[in-house]
């Protein structure tokens, strides 16, 4: 499914099966999650994507062939492909363990073709080994919703016992489970009027669920904003206690409105998280089965990618959407 221009839905296209180059693996795509970042790319909110482009960066695939110098995987292996597709390895950020901030980084489904396809290429050095027993559709949301959610949870601090989650979609429903396993109490903030999302949060163990424009029943120690709504920043700052942290977890957000300094005063911290590191992936994918994290997914065939994006845009997706390619001929 090919994105030819921003503002248009992806269209079905037939292209040659690519050949893997150095360090690359050719993957038969088993499942690909639909992430809000895909929506930001498709809607033109993230500038300068490679066009035409195959979206998708929550990829579960099976190795078909390997390119030269590829040592980590062999044909038949199950792997996961995340947003971070390549980094330079030489800049100060890469050398200091902050490859997520590399200025030359390339991202799957943005700079590199992704997983809304039957086959895709990936740099084996940035892929993660996945157990064959893990269902592809269940695993796909872990590769971005889970990973960026985990990075945001770490940024919120390990002393944040009362945790607010603004926007209860794919990432929040995963991280709520991680937070609960750590003994935290989760307060879920949903789109006003979305009773189904509030019920979903309570079913996953949230201590409270209510609309995003409401105050929680008690002050929070930290909050994570998953919704791409800048107006939630001062709302979340009002909700956190002195010394608390508000983490903006999205790659794109509408403008943050002006707010009085008193909301930030009291050593409150406002910060963002950007992309992910391979270490994030290794840590989270080792942690998730021990909890265990259960993803709630709705599967759609690959050709309905445009519909999945439209439903995500309208807030009509329960849990995470996952695209499943049809049976593909042997490469």
C-alpha positions as CSV (number, residue, x, y, z in Angstrom):
1,X,0.0,0.0,0.0
2,X,1.8,3.1,-1.3
3,X,1.5,6.6,0.0
4,X,2.0,8.8,-3.1
5,X,1.3,12.2,-1.6
6,X,0.4,13.6,1.8
7,X,-3.3,14.0,2.4
8,X,-4.2,11.0,0.3
9,X,-4.9,7.5,1.4
10,X,-2.4,4.8,0.5
11,X,-3.2,2.9,-2.7
12,X,-2.6,-0.6,-3.8
13,X,0.5,-1.0,-5.9
14,X,2.6,-3.9,-7.3
15,X,6.4,-3.3,-7.0
16,X,9.3,-5.7,-7.4
17,X,10.4,-7.7,-4.4
18,X,13.6,-5.9,-3.2
19,X,17.0,-7.5,-2.9
20,X,18.8,-7.3,0.5
21,X,22.0,-5.3,0.6
22,X,24.8,-5.3,3.2
23,X,23.5,-6.0,6.7
24,X,19.9,-6.2,5.4
25,X,17.3,-8.9,5.7
26,X,14.4,-9.4,3.3
27,X,11.3,-10.1,5.4
28,X,8.0,-11.6,4.5
29,X,5.7,-9.3,6.5
30,X,3.4,-11.3,8.9
31,X,1.8,-8.3,10.6
32,X,2.3,-4.5,10.7
33,X,0.7,-2.3,13.4
34,X,-0.9,1.0,12.5
35,X,0.7,3.8,14.6
36,X,-0.4,7.4,15.1
37,X,3.0,8.4,13.6
38,X,1.8,6.8,10.3
39,X,-1.2,9.1,10.5
40,X,1.0,12.1,11.1
41,X,3.1,11.2,8.0
42,X,0.1,10.5,5.8
43,X,-1.6,13.8,6.9
44,X,1.6,15.8,6.1
45,X,2.2,16.8,9.7
46,X,5.7,15.4,9.6
47,X,7.6,17.1,6.8
48,X,9.7,15.6,4.0
49,X,9.0,11.9,4.0
50,X,10.4,9.8,1.2
51,X,7.7,9.7,-1.5
52,X,6.3,7.5,-2.7
53,X,6.5,5.7,0.6
54,X,5.4,2.4,2.2
55,X,4.2,3.4,5.7
56,X,4.5,1.2,8.7
57,X,7.1,0.7,11.5
58,X,5.5,-1.9,13.8
59,X,6.6,-4.8,11.7
60,X,6.7,-8.5,12.5
61,X,8.3,-10.5,9.8
62,X,10.0,-13.7,8.8
63,X,13.5,-13.6,7.3
64,X,13.4,-14.8,3.7
65,X,16.9,-13.9,2.6
66,X,19.9,-12.2,4.1
67,X,22.3,-9.7,2.4
68,X,26.1,-9.6,2.7
69,X,27.6,-9.1,6.1
70,X,24.4,-10.0,7.8
71,X,25.3,-12.2,10.8
72,X,22.4,-11.8,13.3
73,X,19.6,-13.7,11.5
74,X,19.0,-16.5,9.1
75,X,16.2,-17.6,6.9
76,X,13.1,-18.5,8.9
77,X,13.9,-16.3,11.9
78,X,11.1,-14.2,13.3
79,X,12.1,-10.6,13.8
80,X,10.6,-7.2,14.8
81,X,11.3,-3.9,13.0
82,X,10.9,-0.7,14.9
83,X,10.8,3.1,13.9
84,X,14.6,3.5,14.3
85,X,16.0,2.1,11.1
86,X,19.6,3.3,11.0
87,X,22.0,5.7,12.7
88,X,25.4,7.0,11.8
89,X,27.2,5.5,14.9
90,X,29.8,8.4,14.8
91,X,28.1,11.5,16.2
92,X,28.2,12.6,19.9
93,X,24.7,11.3,20.4
94,X,25.5,7.8,19.0
95,X,28.7,7.6,20.9
96,X,27.0,8.5,24.2
97,X,24.2,5.9,24.0
98,X,21.6,8.4,22.7
99,X,21.3,7.1,19.2
100,X,17.6,8.2,19.3
101,X,18.8,11.8,18.8
102,X,21.2,11.1,15.9
103,X,20.8,13.9,13.4
104,X,21.4,11.6,10.4
105,X,19.0,8.8,11.6
106,X,16.7,7.1,9.2
107,X,13.3,5.9,10.2
108,X,11.2,3.0,9.1
109,X,8.0,4.0,7.2
110,X,9.4,7.6,6.8
111,X,12.9,7.7,5.3
112,X,12.8,3.9,4.6
113,X,9.9,1.8,3.2
114,X,8.0,0.1,5.9
115,X,5.6,-2.7,6.5
116,X,2.3,-1.9,4.7
117,X,3.4,-4.5,2.2
118,X,3.9,-8.2,1.7
119,X,7.7,-7.9,1.8
120,X,10.1,-5.3,3.2
121,X,13.8,-4.7,3.8
122,X,15.3,-3.9,7.2
123,X,18.8,-3.4,8.6
124,X,19.4,-6.5,10.7
125,X,21.4,-4.4,13.2
126,X,18.2,-2.5,14.2
127,X,15.9,-5.5,14.3
128,X,14.8,-7.4,17.3
129,X,14.6,-11.2,17.7
130,X,11.0,-12.4,18.4
131,X,9.9,-15.8,19.7
132,X,8.0,-17.8,17.1
133,X,5.3,-18.6,19.7
134,X,4.3,-14.9,19.9
135,X,1.4,-14.2,17.6
136,X,2.4,-11.7,15.0
137,X,-0.7,-9.5,15.4
138,X,-0.3,-9.4,19.2
139,X,3.5,-8.6,18.9
140,X,3.2,-5.8,16.3
141,X,2.0,-3.0,18.7
142,X,4.9,-3.7,21.1
143,X,7.3,-2.4,18.5
144,X,6.3,1.2,18.7
145,X,3.3,1.8,21.0
146,X,5.1,-0.4,23.5
147,X,8.6,0.8,23.0
148,X,7.9,4.6,23.0
149,X,5.5,4.0,25.9
150,X,8.2,2.3,27.8
151,X,10.7,5.1,27.2
152,X,8.1,7.6,28.4
153,X,7.4,5.5,31.5
154,X,11.1,5.5,32.4
155,X,11.2,9.2,31.8
156,X,8.3,9.7,34.2
157,X,10.6,8.4,37.0
158,X,10.5,5.3,39.2
159,X,9.0,7.2,42.1
160,X,5.9,8.2,40.2
161,X,3.4,6.0,42.1
162,X,0.3,7.9,40.9
163,X,0.6,8.0,37.1
164,X,-1.7,9.8,34.7
165,X,-2.1,8.7,31.1
166,X,-3.6,11.2,28.7
167,X,-5.1,9.5,25.6
168,X,-5.9,5.8,26.2
169,X,-5.1,4.2,22.9
170,X,-2.5,1.7,21.7
171,X,0.5,2.9,23.8
172,X,-1.5,3.7,27.0
173,X,-3.2,0.3,27.1
174,X,0.2,-1.4,27.0
175,X,2.0,0.9,29.4
176,X,-0.9,0.8,31.9
177,X,-0.2,-2.9,32.2
178,X,3.5,-2.3,32.8
179,X,2.8,0.4,35.3
180,X,0.4,-1.7,37.2
181,X,2.9,-4.6,37.4
182,X,5.3,-2.1,39.0
183,X,2.8,-1.3,41.7
184,X,1.8,2.1,40.3
185,X,-1.8,3.4,40.3
186,X,-3.0,4.5,36.9
187,X,-5.3,7.4,36.2
188,X,-6.6,7.3,32.6
189,X,-7.8,10.4,30.8
190,X,-9.8,9.8,27.7
191,X,-11.4,11.9,25.0
192,X,-14.5,13.5,26.5
193,X,-17.6,11.4,25.8
194,X,-15.6,8.3,25.0
195,X,-17.2,6.0,27.6
196,X,-15.8,2.8,25.9
197,X,-12.2,4.0,26.3
198,X,-12.9,4.8,30.0
199,X,-14.4,1.3,30.5
200,X,-11.4,-0.3,28.7
201,X,-9.0,1.5,31.1
202,X,-10.9,0.4,34.1
203,X,-10.9,-3.2,32.8
204,X,-7.1,-3.0,32.6
205,X,-6.8,-2.0,36.2
206,X,-6.9,1.8,36.2
207,X,-7.7,3.3,39.6
208,X,-9.8,6.0,37.9
209,X,-10.8,6.9,34.4
210,X,-12.4,10.1,33.2
211,X,-12.4,12.8,30.5
212,X,-9.2,14.6,29.7
213,X,-10.7,18.0,30.7
214,X,-11.4,16.7,34.2
215,X,-9.2,16.9,37.3
216,X,-8.1,13.6,38.8
217,X,-9.5,12.7,42.2
218,X,-6.0,13.2,43.7
219,X,-2.8,14.9,42.6
220,X,-0.5,12.9,40.3
221,X,3.2,12.2,40.7
222,X,3.7,12.1,36.9
223,X,1.7,12.2,33.7
224,X,2.4,10.9,30.2
225,X,0.6,12.6,27.3
226,X,0.0,10.2,24.4
227,X,-2.7,12.3,22.7
228,X,-1.2,14.8,20.1
229,X,-3.0,17.7,21.8
230,X,-0.9,20.6,23.0
231,X,-3.7,22.0,25.2
232,X,-3.2,18.9,27.4
233,X,0.2,20.2,28.6
234,X,-1.1,22.9,31.0
235,X,-3.9,20.5,32.0
236,X,-1.4,17.8,33.0
237,X,0.8,20.3,34.8
238,X,-2.2,21.4,36.9
239,X,-2.7,17.7,37.8
240,X,0.8,16.8,38.9
241,X,2.1,17.5,42.4
242,X,5.2,19.6,43.2
243,X,8.3,17.8,41.9
244,X,6.2,15.9,39.4
245,X,7.0,15.2,35.7
246,X,4.9,15.6,32.6
247,X,6.2,13.6,29.6
248,X,5.1,14.4,26.0
249,X,5.3,11.0,24.3
250,X,4.3,11.8,20.7
251,X,6.4,12.7,17.7
252,X,4.0,15.5,16.7
253,X,1.7,17.6,18.9
254,X,-0.5,20.7,18.2
255,X,0.8,24.0,19.6
256,X,1.1,24.2,23.3
257,X,-0.9,27.2,24.6
258,X,0.6,29.8,26.9
259,X,0.2,29.0,30.6
260,X,1.1,30.8,33.8
261,X,4.5,30.0,35.3
262,X,3.0,28.9,38.5
263,X,2.0,25.6,36.7
264,X,5.6,24.8,36.1
265,X,7.0,26.2,39.4
266,X,7.5,23.9,42.3
267,X,10.2,22.0,40.4
268,X,7.8,20.4,38.1
269,X,9.4,19.0,34.9
270,X,8.1,19.2,31.4
271,X,9.9,17.0,28.9
272,X,9.6,15.1,25.7
273,X,10.8,11.7,24.5
274,X,12.1,11.2,21.0
275,X,12.3,8.0,19.0
276,X,13.9,5.0,20.8
277,X,17.2,3.3,21.2
278,X,18.0,-0.4,20.6
279,X,18.5,-0.7,24.3
280,X,14.9,0.4,24.9
281,X,13.8,-2.3,22.6
282,X,15.8,-5.0,24.2
283,X,14.7,-4.1,27.7
284,X,11.1,-3.8,26.9
285,X,10.8,-6.9,24.8
286,X,12.4,-8.9,27.6
287,X,10.1,-7.3,30.2
288,X,6.8,-7.6,28.3
289,X,6.4,-11.4,28.4
290,X,7.3,-11.5,32.1
291,X,4.3,-9.3,33.1
292,X,2.8,-10.5,30.7
293,X,1.6,-7.7,28.5
294,X,-1.6,-8.5,26.6
295,X,-2.3,-6.4,23.6
296,X,-5.8,-5.7,22.4
297,X,-5.8,-5.6,18.6
298,X,-8.2,-5.2,15.7
299,X,-6.9,-6.9,12.6
300,X,-7.6,-5.7,9.0
301,X,-6.4,-6.9,5.7
302,X,-3.5,-4.9,4.1
303,X,-5.7,-3.4,1.4
304,X,-7.8,-1.7,4.2
305,X,-4.9,0.4,5.4
306,X,-6.6,3.7,4.4
307,X,-9.7,2.7,6.5
308,X,-7.5,1.9,9.5
309,X,-5.8,5.3,9.3
310,X,-9.2,7.0,9.0
311,X,-10.6,5.2,12.0
312,X,-7.5,6.1,14.0
313,X,-7.9,9.8,13.0
314,X,-11.5,9.7,14.1
315,X,-10.7,8.0,17.5
316,X,-12.7,5.0,16.5
317,X,-10.1,2.3,17.2
318,X,-10.2,0.1,20.3
319,X,-6.7,-0.8,21.3
320,X,-4.4,-1.1,18.3
321,X,-5.0,-1.7,14.6
322,X,-2.9,-4.3,12.9
323,X,-2.7,-5.0,9.1
324,X,-2.3,-8.5,7.9
325,X,-0.9,-9.1,4.4
326,X,-2.6,-11.8,2.3
327,X,-0.8,-14.9,1.3
328,X,2.2,-13.9,-0.6
329,X,4.0,-16.1,-3.2
330,X,7.5,-17.3,-2.4
331,X,10.2,-14.7,-3.1
